[in-house]
Amino acid sequence: MSTQRIAVHIDTSKTQEVRVILNKDGVVFQREVKHENTKAQEVLILIEELCAEHHVRISEITEVTVEVGPGSFTGLRVGVAVANALGTLLDVPINGKKALATPIYS
């Protein structure tokens, strides 16, 4: 079993943008897409693509963080719902991060 720290940060706080950040033992990778009405569909696709691109299995994720604001209620709700589902499925910690804080870089 891997001892790497692999964290995923989900940011759906912006109205027309979805961003996912992968922190693999301190090395940060990011992917974003600009869409207006498809945040829920895009988040999981971005996570899957980012993990595949950097040779990470979803089951290796050790932490999930999510942007909790400021942002639109619906946008934030999408990110929180995906983070909760992913964290619960993987049995890993789920943490909210404020937009003004530095997400998972520390």
C-alpha positions as protocol buffer text, in pm:
chain_id: "A"
residue {
  index: 1
  type: MET
  ca { x: 0 y: 0 z: 0 }
}
residue {
  index: 2
  type: SER
  ca { x: 125 y: 347 z: -91 }
}
residue {
  index: 3
  type: THR
  ca { x: 237 y: 590 z: 181 }
}
residue {
  index: 4
  type: GLN
  ca { x: 214 y: 889 z: -53 }
}
residue {
  index: 5
  type: ARG
  ca { x: -4 y: 1186 z: 38 }
}
residue {
  index: 6
  type: ILE
  ca { x: -239 y: 1236 z: -253 }
}
residue {
  index: 7
  type: ALA
  ca { x: -494 y: 1511 z: -202 }
}
residue {
  index: 8
  type: VAL
  ca { x: -763 y: 1635 z: -438 }
}
residue {
  index: 9
  type: HIS
  ca { x: -901 y: 1988 z: -409 }
}
residue {
  index: 10
  type: ILE
  ca { x: -1233 y: 2071 z: -576 }
}
residue {
  index: 11
  type: ASP
  ca { x: -1319 y: 2432 z: -661 }
}
residue {
  index: 12
  type: THR
  ca { x: -1665 y: 2504 z: -802 }
}
residue {
  index: 13
  type: SER
  ca { x: -1692 y: 2850 z: -644 }
}
residue {
  index: 14
  type: LYS
  ca { x: -1670 y: 3046 z: -970 }
}
residue {
  index: 15
  type: THR
  ca { x: -1981 y: 3081 z: -1181 }
}
residue {
  index: 16
  type: GLN
  ca { x: -1835 y: 2958 z: -1509 }
}
residue {
  index: 17
  type: GLU
  ca { x: -1532 y: 2755 z: -1405 }
}
residue {
  index: 18
  type: VAL
  ca { x: -1455 y: 2423 z: -1240 }
}
residue {
  index: 19
  type: ARG
  ca { x: -1103 y: 2361 z: -1110 }
}
residue {
  index: 20
  type: VAL
  ca { x: -950 y: 2046 z: -966 }
}
residue {
  index: 21
  type: ILE
  ca { x: -606 y: 2039 z: -804 }
}
residue {
  index: 22
  type: LEU
  ca { x: -410 y: 1721 z: -739 }
}
residue {
  index: 23
  type: ASN
  ca { x: -135 y: 1737 z: -477 }
}
residue {
  index: 24
  type: LYS
  ca { x: 88 y: 1432 z: -505 }
}
residue {
  index: 25
  type: ASP
  ca { x: 341 y: 1448 z: -222 }
}
residue {
  index: 26
  type: GLY
  ca { x: 378 y: 1824 z: -257 }
}
residue {
  index: 27
  type: VAL
  ca { x: 383 y: 1832 z: -637 }
}
residue {
  index: 28
  type: VAL
  ca { x: 75 y: 2022 z: -752 }
}
residue {
  index: 29
  type: PHE
  ca { x: -113 y: 1963 z: -1077 }
}
residue {
  index: 30
  type: GLN
  ca { x: -421 y: 2155 z: -1184 }
}
residue {
  index: 31
  type: ARG
  ca { x: -692 y: 2121 z: -1444 }
}
residue {
  index: 32
  type: GLU
  ca { x: -981 y: 2353 z: -1508 }
}
residue {
  index: 33
  type: VAL
  ca { x: -1266 y: 2388 z: -1751 }
}
residue {
  index: 34
  type: LYS
  ca { x: -1495 y: 2678 z: -1826 }
}
residue {
  index: 35
  type: HIS
  ca { x: -1862 y: 2581 z: -1839 }
}
residue {
  index: 36
  type: GLU
  ca { x: -2179 y: 2752 z: -1738 }
}
residue {
  index: 37
  type: ASN
  ca { x: -2427 y: 2481 z: -1648 }
}
residue {
  index: 38
  type: THR
  ca { x: -2240 y: 2150 z: -1629 }
}
residue {
  index: 39
  type: LYS
  ca { x: -2037 y: 2172 z: -1308 }
}
residue {
  index: 40
  type: ALA
  ca { x: -2173 y: 1851 z: -1163 }
}
residue {
  index: 41
  type: GLN
  ca { x: -2082 y: 1659 z: -1476 }
}
residue {
  index: 42
  type: GLU
  ca { x: -1738 y: 1817 z: -1515 }
}
residue {
  index: 43
  type: VAL
  ca { x: -1596 y: 1770 z: -1164 }
}
residue {
  index: 44
  type: LEU
  ca { x: -1570 y: 1391 z: -1171 }
}
residue {
  index: 45
  type: ILE
  ca { x: -1439 y: 1391 z: -1528 }
}
residue {
  index: 46
  type: LEU
  ca { x: -1164 y: 1639 z: -1431 }
}
residue {
  index: 47
  type: ILE
  ca { x: -1066 y: 1430 z: -1128 }
}
residue {
  index: 48
  type: GLU
  ca { x: -1051 y: 1114 z: -1337 }
}
residue {
  index: 49
  type: GLU
  ca { x: -848 y: 1277 z: -1616 }
}
residue {
  index: 50
  type: LEU
  ca { x: -605 y: 1446 z: -1377 }
}
residue {
  index: 51
  type: CYS
  ca { x: -546 y: 1124 z: -1186 }
}
residue {
  index: 52
  type: ALA
  ca { x: -495 y: 922 z: -1504 }
}
residue {
  index: 53
  type: GLU
  ca { x: -256 y: 1182 z: -1645 }
}
residue {
  index: 54
  type: HIS
  ca { x: -38 y: 1161 z: -1333 }
}
residue {
  index: 55
  type: HIS
  ca { x: -66 y: 784 z: -1278 }
}
residue {
  index: 56
  type: VAL
  ca { x: -281 y: 800 z: -966 }
}
residue {
  index: 57
  type: ARG
  ca { x: -560 y: 553 z: -902 }
}
residue {
  index: 58
  type: ILE
  ca { x: -870 y: 706 z: -744 }
}
residue {
  index: 59
  type: SER
  ca { x: -831 y: 456 z: -459 }
}
residue {
  index: 60
  type: GLU
  ca { x: -489 y: 610 z: -374 }
}
residue {
  index: 61
  type: ILE
  ca { x: -638 y: 949 z: -280 }
}
residue {
  index: 62
  type: THR
  ca { x: -573 y: 1018 z: 90 }
}
residue {
  index: 63
  type: GLU
  ca { x: -759 y: 1348 z: 136 }
}
residue {
  index: 64
  type: VAL
  ca { x: -1031 y: 1553 z: -33 }
}
residue {
  index: 65
  type: THR
  ca { x: -1065 y: 1927 z: 16 }
}
residue {
  index: 66
  type: VAL
  ca { x: -1330 y: 2155 z: -127 }
}
residue {
  index: 67
  type: GLU
  ca { x: -1370 y: 2528 z: -174 }
}
residue {
  index: 68
  type: VAL
  ca { x: -1640 y: 2656 z: 64 }
}
residue {
  index: 69
  type: GLY
  ca { x: -1664 y: 3016 z: -47 }
}
residue {
  index: 70
  type: PRO
  ca { x: -1719 y: 3280 z: -125 }
}
residue {
  index: 71
  type: GLY
  ca { x: -1915 y: 3176 z: -431 }
}
residue {
  index: 72
  type: SER
  ca { x: -2262 y: 3096 z: -555 }
}
residue {
  index: 73
  type: PHE
  ca { x: -2469 y: 2868 z: -336 }
}
residue {
  index: 74
  type: THR
  ca { x: -2540 y: 2621 z: -616 }
}
residue {
  index: 75
  type: GLY
  ca { x: -2178 y: 2611 z: -733 }
}
residue {
  index: 76
  type: LEU
  ca { x: -2046 y: 2552 z: -383 }
}
residue {
  index: 77
  type: ARG
  ca { x: -2312 y: 2290 z: -319 }
}
residue {
  index: 78
  type: VAL
  ca { x: -2196 y: 2092 z: -627 }
}
residue {
  index: 79
  type: GLY
  ca { x: -1835 y: 2089 z: -504 }
}
residue {
  index: 80
  type: VAL
  ca { x: -1930 y: 1995 z: -148 }
}
residue {
  index: 81
  type: ALA
  ca { x: -2158 y: 1715 z: -267 }
}
residue {
  index: 82
  type: VAL
  ca { x: -1889 y: 1565 z: -490 }
}
residue {
  index: 83
  type: ALA
  ca { x: -1625 y: 1600 z: -217 }
}
residue {
  index: 84
  type: ASN
  ca { x: -1853 y: 1434 z: 40 }
}
residue {
  index: 85
  type: ALA
  ca { x: -1936 y: 1147 z: -195 }
}
residue {
  index: 86
  type: LEU
  ca { x: -1572 y: 1091 z: -293 }
}
residue {
  index: 87
  type: GLY
  ca { x: -1441 y: 1119 z: 62 }
}
residue {
  index: 88
  type: THR
  ca { x: -1708 y: 886 z: 197 }
}
residue {
  index: 89
  type: LEU
  ca { x: -1651 y: 633 z: -80 }
}
residue {
  index: 90
  type: LEU
  ca { x: -1274 y: 634 z: -23 }
}
residue {
  index: 91
  type: ASP
  ca { x: -1303 y: 664 z: 357 }
}
residue {
  index: 92
  type: VAL
  ca { x: -1064 y: 962 z: 364 }
}
residue {
  index: 93
  type: PRO
  ca { x: -1083 y: 1302 z: 539 }
}
residue {
  index: 94
  type: ILE
  ca { x: -1294 y: 1574 z: 376 }
}
residue {
  index: 95
  type: ASN
  ca { x: -1207 y: 1934 z: 459 }
}
residue {
  index: 96
  type: GLY
  ca { x: -1346 y: 2269 z: 351 }
}
residue {
  index: 97
  type: LYS
  ca { x: -1111 y: 2549 z: 252 }
}
residue {
  index: 98
  type: LYS
  ca { x: -1187 y: 2920 z: 223 }
}
residue {
  index: 99
  type: ALA
  ca { x: -1109 y: 3078 z: -114 }
}
residue {
  index: 100
  type: LEU
  ca { x: -869 y: 3322 z: 54 }
}
residue {
  index: 101
  type: ALA
  ca { x: -673 y: 3036 z: 209 }
}
residue {
  index: 102
  type: THR
  ca { x: -412 y: 2845 z: 14 }
}
residue {
  index: 103
  type: PRO
  ca { x: -576 y: 2516 z: -92 }
}
residue {
  index: 104
  type: ILE
  ca { x: -384 y: 2196 z: -7 }
}
residue {
  index: 105
  type: TYR
  ca { x: -45 y: 2348 z: -90 }
}
residue {
  index: 106
  type: SER
  ca { x: 73 y: 2339 z: 269 }
}
